[in-house]
């Protein structure tokens, strides 16, 4: 999802560092990495990469790790270089998908660190990990929380590896709309980078629970194959969640979503 200017979060592409070296990360930032057999191995026989950051006493932080390739696992260390006391998380962030969320309140200032690893031993693959101060726009963006939009208008967005993913590996953006009552929702989704598709849910995860059945009006045989047009009845007033995603795996790029509703 293209972040709003006030939610800008720098995403830095990195490569694997030697096992003995910790990379640095600052709150409000995310990084890409790749776990390989050349990385350090912990007591669980799982590969890991270490990141140092400077914390403030009493500060609440959130660390999010997600991957299409592996089941993420995070360990927070009280000290630099992933040494010393630690606590871990592989709870999938409450999403039930390949994500991990660790929330903590720092009991001292100075350098802290965390391990980006996997729940299974010797698993390898690409991942994204981010750090944010709890309660900030950067934390909401990192979690992939729905972006609130109106029932009429156009939204520009972008699918990227920093986004959450629907199994087995389709990145998605989530939008929240509020219907005043029963309305017919019309979606017109276009992209020149990938073949787009969309789903409408009643759950804010944008990928599980009850959904709205859509009647697809676009055809795979039409000239503009990079378009998805559909309509669906929102049966009552309330919040609904639109997942914008791709037809293929690991597809990324810009898109435009036109949305309208009629009673």
C-alpha positions, 0 to 999 in steps of 0.5 A: 500500500502506498503510505500517506505522506504522514505515514511514510516508512523507509524500506531499506533493501539489505543483504545478508551480513556475516553471522558475527555482525549485527545490522542496525535498524531505527524505529519507524523503519523496515528492512528486507533480508534473506536467511541462508545456510551461511547465517548463524545458528541458534540453540534451536538449530534455526538460522538467524540474523541480528539487528541492533537498535537504540531504545528509550526507557519506558518506550513501548515497541512493536517488531513485525516480521513476515515472510512467504517462504518461512514461518517467522520467529523473533527474539528480543535481547536486552543488549547489543549483538543478540546477546543476554536475556531475551524473550521470543514471539512466533505467535503469527501476530494474531493473524494466523498467517506467516507473520510474527509480532513482538510487543514489549516495553523497554525497561531501560535505555541504550542498545537493544537487539533482536533476532530475525529467525524461523520457527522451524530449524534450518529453514531458509528464505526471504523476509521483511522485518520492521520496528516501530514505536507502539501507537504511531502511524508507522506502527499501524502501517507496519502492522498492515492495518486497514486504510479508511476510505470513502464509498465513492472515489479513487484510491492509488496504491502499490503492492510490495513485499512489505505488505501482508500476504494471502496464502500461498503468497499474494501480497495485498492492501486492505481498505476499510469502508463504512456503509450507511445501510444496504448498498450495491458496491461497485469496484473497478480495479486496474494495474499495468504491472499485474493482473488485479483482483479484489475481495470484500470481507467483514473481518478487518484481517482482510483475509478470513471470516465472512465475505461478500459475494462479488459478481465479476463483470470483467472477462479474462478474454477482454482486451484489458486483461489488467482490469478487475470489475465487480459488484456486490451487495453490502447487506447492512450498514457497518464496516467492510474491508476490501482486499486488493491483491493479485491473481498471481503469486509474489506480484507487485506494482501500482494500481488504481481502485475506483469505488462507488455505491448505490442504495 
